[in-house]
Amino acid sequence: MSLPHLAPEMALLERPLIDVRAPVEFARGALPGAVNLPLMDDAERHAVGIRYKEAGQGAAIALGERLVDGDLKARRVAAWRAFAERHPDAVIYCFRGGLRSRIAQQWLQEAGITLPRIQGGWKAMRQCVNAEIEAAAARPVLVVAGLTGCAKTELVQSLDVGIDLEGHARHKGSAFGRHPLQGPSQIDFEHALGAALSHATHGCVVEDESRMIGQLDIPLSFWQTMETAPRIRVEMPLDWRLEQIRKDYIDTLWQTYRDHYGEWLGWSLMRKQLSSALKRVRKRLGSARFQRLQRLQALAFREHQRGNTQAHEAWLAPLMLEYYDPMYRYQLEQSPYEALHVGDWESCLAFARDWSAALPC
């Protein structure tokens, strides 16, 4: 029977994808948007792998056919078929586009549905993604800088060519920036970044970041481009920034925790995250300052429970003025690069739009 295959290319990431690898492989990193409908579970894959090493491919295939048979095989084919019926343009892939994806194709074809597989599988597509990131590193990049609370992320998100690095990392990039939900693996972060960059074919705008966002590394070539790229700097008054920080680090954080974990557990987890984040910067704050902010934070939690989230500004304001702002200004003094434009949020947005409109087509 003919089993169609497609050459690896970035456009395939726009299609529904069935990843037939084992769950443990999928967890390490998948293609963006892929759904894991495995041919074998982790234990079955482990057993087949051992047989392959001991007795070769033929024996491994025979064991796999015994392990995934009867009702179990029918359930897995039914899952692929249900997905294919909802997404007729779906594509199948495994690690190298070889045995497992071909078996899944064959079983599906026997059930009356033909889907293509990606030639070279996950490995070939990862090479495409890495090549896209390398290509993006050679294109124009504009970096949006500014003090904490200047809504740089929102500015980037407002642009057609904006690449939200923190959104892809699911982390705001500071000690207080951890997202309530588990973040992506390094591979998943790179894949999501590569997919986003593939749409910014003439250049992009990103927020100023260090090499690491949380536990994730920005790919070296792209980060090196960011380091020397032209910059704009957003400057906003403290009260404006403080409101933005409270909204991002308190209100949105609390809503996310409450929605996913409920009132009681969500509140406990949010308090733990914010108090732990303050402890992580204790050495840089110094003992006296840390203890003062810790007391103010505890009072703010008490007021928060009474419905007053603005009470958090009592510890957020000195945290910004005494810690984040001096640290940023020091980094600014060390930078050899002058900003192309310095202004308020609206003027920086207008500048970034003009810059992106002038990109060569």
C-alpha positions as CSV (number, residue, x, y, z in Angstrom):
1,M,0.0,0.0,0.0
2,S,1.2,3.5,-0.8
3,L,2.0,5.6,2.3
4,P,2.3,9.3,1.4
5,H,5.0,11.5,3.0
6,L,5.8,15.2,3.0
7,A,9.2,16.9,3.0
8,P,9.9,18.8,6.2
9,E,9.2,22.5,6.0
10,M,8.0,25.2,8.4
11,A,4.6,25.4,6.7
12,L,3.7,22.0,8.2
13,L,3.5,23.6,11.6
14,E,0.3,25.3,10.4
15,R,-1.3,21.9,10.0
16,P,-2.8,19.6,12.7
17,L,-0.1,17.2,13.9
18,I,-0.3,13.7,15.4
19,D,2.8,12.8,17.4
20,V,2.9,9.0,17.7
21,R,6.0,8.9,19.9
22,A,5.8,7.7,23.5
23,P,4.6,10.2,26.1
24,V,8.1,10.5,27.6
25,E,9.5,11.6,24.3
26,F,6.6,14.1,23.7
27,A,7.3,15.6,27.2
28,R,10.9,16.4,26.3
29,G,9.8,18.4,23.3
30,A,7.3,18.3,20.5
31,L,6.3,20.3,17.4
32,P,4.1,23.3,18.2
33,G,0.4,22.4,18.5
34,A,1.0,18.7,18.1
35,V,-1.3,16.2,19.9
36,N,0.3,13.1,21.4
37,L,-1.5,9.9,20.3
38,P,1.2,7.3,20.8
39,L,1.7,4.1,19.0
40,M,3.3,2.7,22.2
41,D,3.2,3.9,25.8
42,D,6.4,4.4,27.7
43,A,6.6,0.9,29.1
44,E,5.9,-0.7,25.7
45,R,8.5,1.5,24.0
46,H,11.1,0.6,26.7
47,A,10.5,-3.1,26.2
48,V,10.7,-2.9,22.4
49,G,13.9,-0.8,22.7
50,I,15.5,-3.5,24.8
51,R,14.5,-6.2,22.4
52,Y,15.9,-4.2,19.5
53,K,19.3,-3.9,21.2
54,E,19.3,-7.6,22.0
55,A,17.9,-9.2,18.9
56,G,17.5,-6.6,16.1
57,Q,14.7,-4.8,14.3
58,G,12.7,-7.9,13.3
59,A,12.4,-9.2,16.8
60,A,11.6,-5.6,18.1
61,I,8.8,-5.3,15.5
62,A,7.4,-8.7,16.4
63,L,7.3,-7.8,20.1
64,G,5.6,-4.5,19.3
65,E,2.9,-6.3,17.4
66,R,2.3,-8.6,20.3
67,L,2.2,-5.7,22.8
68,V,-0.1,-3.5,20.7
69,D,-2.8,-5.9,19.5
70,G,-6.4,-6.6,19.8
71,D,-8.5,-4.1,21.7
72,L,-5.5,-2.0,22.6
73,K,-4.6,-1.6,18.9
74,A,-8.2,-0.9,18.1
75,R,-8.3,1.9,20.7
76,R,-5.2,3.6,19.4
77,V,-6.4,3.4,15.8
78,A,-9.7,4.8,16.9
79,A,-8.0,7.8,18.5
80,W,-6.0,8.5,15.3
81,R,-9.2,8.1,13.2
82,A,-11.2,10.4,15.4
83,F,-8.5,13.1,15.2
84,A,-8.3,12.6,11.4
85,E,-12.0,12.9,11.0
86,R,-12.0,16.3,12.8
87,H,-8.8,17.4,11.0
88,P,-8.7,15.9,7.5
89,D,-5.4,17.8,6.7
90,A,-3.6,16.2,9.7
91,V,0.0,14.9,9.4
92,I,1.7,12.1,11.4
93,Y,5.2,12.1,12.6
94,C,7.5,10.1,14.9
95,F,11.1,10.7,15.8
96,R,12.8,10.1,12.4
97,G,9.7,9.6,10.2
98,G,10.4,5.9,10.0
99,L,8.9,2.8,11.5
100,R,6.4,4.1,14.0
101,S,4.8,6.7,11.7
102,R,4.6,4.2,8.9
103,I,2.9,1.6,11.1
104,A,0.4,4.3,12.2
105,Q,-0.2,5.2,8.6
106,Q,-0.7,1.6,7.6
107,W,-3.1,0.8,10.4
108,L,-5.1,4.0,9.6
109,Q,-5.2,3.2,5.9
110,E,-6.5,-0.3,6.7
111,A,-9.3,1.6,8.7
112,G,-10.1,3.6,5.6
113,I,-8.2,6.9,6.3
114,T,-5.0,8.0,4.6
115,L,-2.8,10.6,6.2
116,P,0.8,11.6,5.2
117,R,3.8,11.5,7.5
118,I,6.7,13.9,7.8
119,Q,9.7,12.5,6.1
120,G,12.5,12.6,8.6
121,G,10.0,13.2,11.4
122,W,10.6,15.2,14.5
123,K,14.3,15.3,13.9
124,A,14.1,16.8,10.5
125,M,11.5,19.4,11.6
126,R,13.7,20.4,14.5
127,Q,16.5,21.1,11.9
128,C,14.0,23.3,10.0
129,V,13.1,25.2,13.2
130,N,16.8,25.7,14.1
131,A,17.5,27.0,10.6
132,E,14.6,29.4,10.9
133,I,16.0,30.8,14.2
134,E,19.5,31.2,12.6
135,A,17.9,33.0,9.6
136,A,16.0,35.3,11.9
137,A,19.3,36.2,13.7
138,A,20.5,37.7,10.4
139,R,17.4,39.8,9.9
140,P,16.7,43.3,11.4
141,V,15.7,43.2,15.1
142,L,14.4,46.1,17.2
143,V,14.6,45.8,21.0
144,V,12.2,47.5,23.4
145,A,13.9,48.4,26.7
146,G,12.7,50.3,29.8
147,L,12.3,50.1,33.5
148,T,10.2,47.4,35.2
149,G,6.5,48.2,34.7
150,C,6.7,50.0,31.4
151,A,4.5,47.5,29.7
152,K,7.1,46.5,27.2
153,T,5.5,43.1,26.7
154,E,2.2,44.7,25.8
155,L,4.0,47.0,23.3
156,V,5.6,44.0,21.6
157,Q,2.2,42.2,21.5
158,S,0.6,45.2,19.8
159,L,2.9,44.8,16.8
160,D,2.4,42.5,13.8
161,V,6.1,41.7,13.9
162,G,6.3,41.5,17.7
163,I,7.8,38.3,19.1
164,D,6.7,37.7,22.7
165,L,9.7,35.9,24.2
166,E,8.3,35.9,27.7
167,G,5.0,34.6,26.4
168,H,6.7,31.7,24.7
169,A,8.8,31.0,27.8
170,R,5.7,31.4,30.0
171,H,7.8,33.5,32.4
172,K,8.2,37.2,32.9
173,G,11.9,37.0,33.2
174,S,12.4,38.1,36.8
175,A,12.5,36.5,40.2
176,F,8.8,37.3,40.4
177,G,8.0,36.2,36.9
178,R,7.2,32.5,37.3
179,H,3.9,31.5,35.7
180,P,1.4,29.5,37.9
181,L,1.3,26.8,35.2
182,Q,4.3,24.6,34.2
183,G,6.4,26.2,31.6
184,P,7.6,24.6,28.3
185,S,10.7,22.5,27.9
186,Q,13.8,24.1,26.3
187,I,13.0,22.3,23.1
188,D,9.3,23.4,23.1
189,F,10.4,27.0,23.8
190,E,12.8,26.9,20.8
191,H,10.1,25.3,18.6
192,A,7.5,27.9,19.5
193,L,10.0,30.7,18.9
194,G,11.1,29.3,15.5
195,A,7.4,29.0,14.5
196,A,6.8,32.6,15.5
197,L,9.9,33.9,13.7
198,S,8.9,32.1,10.5
199,H,6.0,34.7,10.2
200,A,8.4,37.6,10.7
201,T,10.3,37.1,7.5
202,H,11.6,40.6,7.2
203,G,12.5,41.4,10.8
204,C,10.9,41.5,14.3
205,V,10.6,43.5,17.5
206,V,11.4,41.9,20.9
207,E,11.6,42.9,24.5
208,D,15.0,43.5,26.1
209,E,15.9,40.2,27.9
210,S,18.9,38.6,29.5
211,R,20.0,35.3,27.9
212,M,17.9,33.3,30.3
213,I,14.2,33.7,30.8
214,G,13.5,31.8,33.9
215,Q,15.2,28.4,33.3
216,L,15.1,28.7,29.5
217,D,17.9,30.0,27.2
218,I,17.2,32.2,24.2
219,P,19.1,30.5,21.3
220,L,22.6,31.9,21.3
221,S,22.6,33.3,17.7
222,F,19.4,35.2,18.1
223,W,20.3,36.5,21.5
224,Q,23.7,37.8,20.2
225,T,21.7,39.7,17.5
226,M,19.5,41.1,20.3
227,E,22.5,42.3,22.2
228,T,23.7,44.5,19.3
229,A,20.3,45.4,17.9
230,P,19.0,49.0,17.9
231,R,16.9,49.9,20.9
232,I,14.1,52.1,21.9
233,R,13.4,52.9,25.6
234,V,10.1,53.3,27.2
235,E,9.9,55.8,30.1
236,M,6.8,56.1,32.2
237,P,6.2,57.7,35.7
238,L,6.3,55.6,38.8
239,D,2.5,55.6,39.5
240,W,1.8,54.4,36.0
241,R,4.4,51.6,36.3
242,L,3.3,50.7,39.7
243,E,-0.3,50.1,38.5
244,Q,1.0,48.0,35.7
245,I,3.2,45.9,38.0
246,R,0.3,45.4,40.4
247,K,-2.0,44.3,37.5
248,D,0.6,41.9,36.1
249,Y,2.2,40.5,39.3
250,I,-0.8,40.5,41.6
251,D,-4.2,40.8,39.9
252,T,-3.5,38.6,36.8
253,L,-1.5,36.2,39.0
254,W,-4.3,35.8,41.5
255,Q,-6.9,35.3,38.8
256,T,-4.8,32.6,37.1
257,Y,-4.2,30.7,40.4
258,R,-7.9,31.0,41.4
259,D,-9.1,29.8,38.0
260,H,-6.9,26.7,38.0
261,Y,-6.7,25.8,41.6
262,G,-9.7,27.3,43.3
263,E,-10.0,29.9,46.1
264,W,-8.2,28.2,49.0
265,L,-5.4,26.3,47.2
266,G,-4.9,29.1,44.7
267,W,-4.5,31.7,47.5
268,S,-2.0,29.5,49.3
269,L,0.0,28.9,46.1
270,M,0.1,32.5,45.2
271,R,1.3,33.6,48.6
272,K,4.0,31.0,48.5
273,Q,5.2,32.1,45.1
274,L,5.4,35.8,45.9
275,S,7.0,35.2,49.4
276,S,9.5,32.8,47.8
277,A,10.3,35.3,45.1
278,L,11.1,37.9,47.6
279,K,13.4,35.5,49.5
280,R,15.3,34.8,46.2
281,V,16.4,38.4,46.0
282,R,17.2,38.6,49.8
283,K,21.0,38.8,49.4
284,R,20.8,41.7,46.9
285,L,18.3,43.6,49.0
286,G,20.2,43.2,52.2
287,S,18.9,41.9,55.5
288,A,17.2,45.1,56.8
289,R,15.5,46.0,53.5
290,F,14.4,42.4,53.0
291,Q,12.8,42.3,56.5
292,R,11.0,45.6,55.9
293,L,9.6,44.4,52.5
294,Q,8.7,41.1,54.0
295,R,6.6,42.8,56.7
296,L,4.9,45.0,54.1
297,Q,4.2,42.0,51.9
298,A,2.6,40.2,54.8
299,L,0.4,43.2,55.6
300,A,-0.6,43.4,51.9
301,F,-1.7,39.8,51.9
302,R,-3.9,40.5,54.8
303,E,-5.5,43.5,53.0
304,H,-5.8,41.5,49.8
305,Q,-8.0,39.0,51.6
306,R,-10.2,41.9,52.5
307,G,-10.5,42.9,48.8
308,N,-7.8,45.6,48.7
309,T,-5.2,44.5,46.1
310,Q,-3.7,48.0,46.0
311,A,-2.1,47.3,49.4
312,H,0.6,45.4,47.5
313,E,1.9,48.7,46.2
314,A,3.3,49.3,49.7
315,W,6.0,46.7,49.0
316,L,6.1,46.8,45.2
317,A,7.0,50.5,45.1
318,P,10.2,50.2,47.3
319,L,11.1,46.9,45.5
320,M,11.1,48.8,42.2
321,L,12.7,52.0,43.5
322,E,15.4,50.4,45.6
323,Y,16.1,47.2,43.7
324,Y,14.9,46.9,40.1
325,D,15.3,50.5,39.0
326,P,18.9,50.9,40.2
327,M,19.9,47.5,38.7
328,Y,18.4,48.5,35.3
329,R,20.1,52.0,35.4
330,Y,23.4,50.4,36.1
331,Q,23.0,48.0,33.1
332,L,22.0,51.0,31.0
333,E,25.2,52.9,32.0
334,Q,27.3,49.9,31.1
335,S,25.7,49.5,27.6
336,P,27.7,51.0,24.7
337,Y,24.5,51.4,22.6
338,E,22.4,54.5,22.4
339,A,18.6,54.2,22.1
340,L,17.1,55.2,18.7
341,H,14.1,56.7,20.5
342,V,13.3,57.5,24.2
343,G,9.7,58.4,25.1
344,D,6.5,57.4,26.7
345,W,4.6,54.1,25.8
346,E,2.5,55.6,23.0
347,S,5.5,57.3,21.3
348,C,7.6,54.1,21.5
349,L,4.7,52.1,20.0
350,A,4.4,54.6,17.1
351,F,8.2,54.5,16.6
352,A,8.2,50.7,16.5
353,R,5.3,50.6,14.0
354,D,7.2,53.1,11.8
355,W,10.3,51.0,12.1
356,S,8.5,47.8,11.1
357,A,6.7,49.5,8.2
358,A,10.1,50.5,6.8
359,L,11.4,46.9,6.8
360,P,12.4,45.7,3.3
361,C,9.8,43.5,1.7
